[in-house]
Amino acid sequence: MRRTLALLVILLVAASGFAAIYPYDGDGVGMVGEGSAVVKKALLEPFSLQWVETYVDEDFRKDFSALHSQLLSTLLPMDDFIMSKEDDGKVLVRRRLDAAVYTFFLSDDGLIVALHV
């Protein structure tokens, strides 16, 4: 009985230490991280033509604007969000207000090429 209790205590301590090193958001983002400096900066600014020219890859601007202008006009600026760490050109963002999750896809240059809602 004592061994079982001791093992349980050790596992709980180890699990809490693991969570502190690797934060995890169970509401859609997964492993929390720095994300992308470009995405973070883009989320903090209001949506505009200048926003598109600054943060969206040139080859994707026209289609991106046509698809996402209305959404981004109401969504941005976003000041309370959690970002995942960048994984293979993809960053997940969860808005804390309503728990909506947005996936930003990035070019090799780190600019936005697509958005999935």
Backbone as numpy.savetxt, mean C-alpha at the origin, in Angstrom:
# Nx Ny Nz CAx CAy CAz Cx Cy Cz
2.36 -31.16 32.61 1.53 -29.97 32.61 2.40 -28.71 32.61
3.45 -28.72 33.45 4.34 -27.57 33.52 5.10 -27.39 32.21
5.50 -28.49 31.62 6.21 -28.41 30.34 5.31 -27.81 29.26
4.08 -28.24 29.23 3.13 -27.72 28.24 2.92 -26.23 28.45
2.76 -25.82 29.69 2.56 -24.41 30.00 3.81 -23.59 29.64
4.98 -24.12 29.96 6.23 -23.43 29.62 6.39 -23.31 28.11
6.07 -24.36 27.39 6.16 -24.33 25.93 5.18 -23.32 25.35
3.99 -23.26 25.90 2.99 -22.30 25.44 3.47 -20.86 25.68
4.04 -20.59 26.82 4.57 -19.26 27.13 5.69 -18.90 26.17
6.58 -19.82 25.91 7.69 -19.58 24.98 7.16 -19.28 23.58
6.18 -20.04 23.13 5.60 -19.81 21.80 4.91 -18.45 21.72
4.21 -18.05 22.76 3.55 -16.74 22.77 4.55 -15.60 22.72
5.62 -15.72 23.49 6.66 -14.70 23.49 7.33 -14.63 22.12
7.62 -15.77 21.54 8.25 -15.80 20.22 7.32 -15.21 19.16
6.05 -15.53 19.23 5.09 -15.01 18.26 4.94 -13.50 18.37
4.92 -12.98 19.58 4.80 -11.53 19.74 6.07 -10.83 19.26
7.21 -11.44 19.46 8.46 -10.87 18.95 8.49 -10.87 17.44
7.98 -11.93 16.83 7.92 -12.02 15.37 7.01 -10.94 14.81
5.86 -10.71 15.45 4.91 -9.69 14.99 5.51 -8.30 15.09
6.34 -8.07 16.08 6.96 -6.75 16.23 7.97 -6.50 15.12
8.65 -7.55 14.68 9.66 -7.39 13.64 9.00 -7.29 12.26
7.96 -8.06 12.05 7.28 -8.10 10.77 5.81 -7.73 10.95
5.48 -6.43 10.92 4.07 -6.03 11.11 3.21 -6.56 9.98
2.01 -6.95 10.33 1.10 -7.55 9.35 -0.27 -6.89 9.50
-0.85 -6.50 8.40 -2.19 -5.92 8.38 -3.14 -6.97 7.84
-3.98 -7.50 8.68 -4.90 -8.55 8.28 -6.09 -8.08 7.48
-6.22 -6.77 7.24 -7.37 -6.24 6.52 -7.08 -5.95 5.06
-6.09 -6.60 4.47 -5.91 -6.49 3.04 -4.52 -6.16 2.55
-3.69 -5.51 3.36 -2.37 -5.10 2.89 -1.35 -6.21 3.06
-1.48 -6.99 4.10 -0.49 -8.04 4.36 0.70 -7.47 5.10
1.90 -7.76 4.62 3.10 -7.26 5.27 3.22 -5.75 5.09
3.18 -5.04 6.19 3.27 -3.58 6.16 4.71 -3.18 5.91
4.91 -2.14 5.11 6.27 -1.69 4.82 6.29 -0.27 4.34
7.42 0.11 3.82 7.62 1.48 3.33 6.90 1.72 2.02
6.55 0.67 1.31 5.88 0.84 0.03 6.79 1.47 -0.99
6.34 2.53 -1.59 7.08 3.24 -2.61 7.01 4.73 -2.28
8.12 5.41 -2.37 8.14 6.85 -2.10 7.25 7.59 -3.09
7.21 7.12 -4.34 6.38 7.75 -5.37 4.90 7.60 -5.00
4.47 6.40 -4.63 3.07 6.18 -4.28 2.70 6.98 -3.04
3.56 6.96 -2.05 3.29 7.70 -0.81 3.09 9.20 -1.10
4.01 9.77 -1.87 3.91 11.19 -2.22 2.65 11.46 -3.04
2.34 10.57 -3.98 1.18 10.73 -4.84 -0.12 10.72 -4.03
-0.19 9.86 -3.02 -1.41 9.77 -2.22 -1.65 11.02 -1.38
-0.62 11.73 -1.06 -0.74 12.90 -0.20 -1.13 14.18 -0.96
-1.16 14.12 -2.29 -1.47 15.30 -3.10 -2.83 15.17 -3.77
-3.50 16.30 -4.04 -4.76 16.26 -4.78 -4.53 15.81 -6.23
-5.53 15.15 -6.80 -5.42 14.68 -8.17 -5.54 15.84 -9.15
-4.67 15.87 -10.15 -4.68 16.92 -11.17 -3.90 16.43 -12.39
-3.89 17.25 -13.43 -3.07 16.92 -14.61 -1.60 16.87 -14.22
-1.18 17.78 -13.37 0.21 17.79 -12.88 0.52 16.49 -12.13
-0.45 15.99 -11.36 -0.29 14.73 -10.62 0.00 13.60 -11.60
-0.79 13.52 -12.66 -0.61 12.47 -13.67 0.76 12.58 -14.31
1.17 13.79 -14.68 2.46 14.00 -15.33 3.63 13.69 -14.39
3.42 13.85 -13.11 4.49 13.61 -12.13 4.61 12.14 -11.74
3.49 11.47 -11.52 3.52 10.14 -10.90 3.18 8.97 -11.81
2.64 9.22 -12.99 2.24 8.12 -13.88 3.23 8.03 -15.04
3.65 6.81 -15.34 4.57 6.55 -16.45 3.98 7.12 -17.74
4.81 7.78 -18.52 4.37 8.49 -19.73 3.59 7.60 -20.69
3.99 6.36 -20.85 3.33 5.45 -21.79 1.91 5.05 -21.35
1.56 5.30 -20.09 0.28 4.85 -19.55 -0.64 6.01 -19.15
-0.21 7.24 -19.31 -0.96 8.40 -18.81 -2.37 8.52 -19.37
-2.52 8.38 -20.68 -3.83 8.58 -21.31 -4.84 7.56 -20.79
-4.49 6.29 -20.83 -5.40 5.24 -20.37 -5.64 5.33 -18.87
-4.59 5.59 -18.12 -4.72 5.71 -16.67 -5.69 6.83 -16.31
-5.54 7.97 -16.95 -6.42 9.11 -16.68 -7.87 8.80 -17.05
-8.05 8.17 -18.19 -9.41 7.83 -18.62 -10.09 6.88 -17.64
-9.33 5.94 -17.12 -9.90 4.94 -16.21 -10.09 5.45 -14.79
-9.18 6.27 -14.29 -9.13 6.53 -12.85 -9.32 7.98 -12.42
-9.51 8.90 -13.35 -9.62 10.32 -12.98 -10.75 10.59 -11.99
-11.90 10.04 -12.26 -13.05 10.30 -11.38 -12.81 9.76 -9.97
-12.33 8.54 -9.87 -12.05 7.95 -8.57 -10.99 8.75 -7.82
-9.87 9.02 -8.49 -8.77 9.71 -7.82 -9.12 11.14 -7.44
-10.01 11.78 -8.19 -10.45 13.13 -7.84 -11.16 13.16 -6.50
-11.90 12.12 -6.19 -12.60 12.07 -4.90 -11.75 11.44 -3.80
-10.82 10.59 -4.17 -10.01 9.85 -3.20 -8.84 10.66 -2.65
-8.24 11.48 -3.48 -7.02 12.19 -3.09 -7.30 13.61 -2.64
-6.52 14.16 -1.76 -5.41 13.54 -1.06 -5.89 12.57 0.03
-5.12 11.55 0.26 -5.42 10.53 1.25 -4.35 10.65 2.34
-4.76 10.92 3.55 -3.76 11.14 4.58 -3.70 10.06 5.65
-4.63 9.12 5.65 -4.62 8.08 6.66 -4.68 6.71 5.98
-3.50 6.16 5.72 -3.43 4.89 4.98 -2.27 4.05 5.48
-2.33 2.78 5.12 -1.26 1.82 5.43 -0.79 1.26 4.09
0.54 1.17 3.91 1.09 0.62 2.67 1.83 -0.68 2.95
1.77 -1.56 1.97 2.57 -2.78 2.05 3.99 -2.45 1.62
4.88 -3.38 1.83 6.20 -3.20 1.24 6.07 -3.49 -0.25
6.92 -2.87 -1.04 6.87 -3.07 -2.48 7.29 -4.50 -2.79
6.50 -5.15 -3.62 6.78 -6.53 -3.98 6.63 -6.70 -5.48
7.73 -6.81 -6.16 7.73 -7.07 -7.60 6.94 -6.01 -8.37
7.16 -4.74 -8.02 6.50 -3.65 -8.71 5.05 -3.43 -8.32
4.66 -3.93 -7.16 3.28 -3.81 -6.70 3.27 -3.31 -5.26
2.41 -2.32 -4.98 2.25 -1.80 -3.62 0.76 -1.77 -3.31
0.39 -2.38 -2.19 -1.00 -2.34 -1.74 -1.17 -1.22 -0.73
-2.28 -0.51 -0.84 -2.58 0.61 0.06 -3.97 0.39 0.62
-4.09 0.47 1.95 -5.41 0.37 2.58 -5.74 1.70 3.23
-6.86 2.27 2.82 -7.35 3.51 3.43 -8.02 3.13 4.74
-7.58 3.74 5.82 -8.12 3.37 7.13 -9.57 3.78 7.31
-10.01 4.83 6.64 -11.36 5.35 6.79 -12.42 4.28 6.50
-12.26 3.57 5.39 -13.27 2.58 5.00 -12.69 1.20 4.70
-11.41 1.02 4.95 -10.71 -0.25 4.74 -10.63 -0.66 3.27
-10.85 0.27 2.35 -10.72 -0.03 0.92 -9.24 -0.28 0.59
-9.00 -1.26 -0.25 -7.62 -1.61 -0.63 -7.41 -1.30 -2.10
-6.31 -0.62 -2.38 -5.93 -0.23 -3.74 -4.56 -0.81 -4.04
-4.40 -1.38 -5.23 -3.12 -1.93 -5.64 -2.53 -1.04 -6.72
-1.34 -0.52 -6.46 -0.62 0.29 -7.44 0.46 -0.57 -8.07
0.49 -0.56 -9.40 1.51 -1.29 -10.14 2.51 -0.26 -10.67
3.79 -0.57 -10.52 4.85 0.38 -10.86 5.72 -0.10 -12.00
6.23 0.86 -12.76 7.17 0.55 -13.84 8.54 0.28 -13.23
9.48 -0.10 -14.07 10.85 -0.32 -13.60 11.46 0.98 -13.06
10.95 2.12 -13.54 11.43 3.42 -13.06 10.74 3.85 -11.77
9.80 3.05 -11.28 9.11 3.36 -10.04 7.89 4.25 -10.20
7.47 4.52 -11.44 6.28 5.34 -11.68 5.05 4.44 -11.79
3.89 5.00 -11.52 2.64 4.25 -11.54 2.26 3.93 -12.99
1.88 2.68 -13.24 1.41 2.26 -14.56 -0.04 1.81 -14.53
-0.51 1.35 -13.36 -1.87 0.86 -13.26 -2.35 0.91 -11.81
-3.66 0.88 -11.67 -4.30 0.90 -10.35 -5.43 -0.11 -10.38
-5.47 -0.94 -9.35 -6.56 -1.90 -9.23 -7.31 -1.59 -7.93
-8.62 -1.47 -8.06 -9.46 -1.14 -6.89 -10.14 -2.40 -6.40
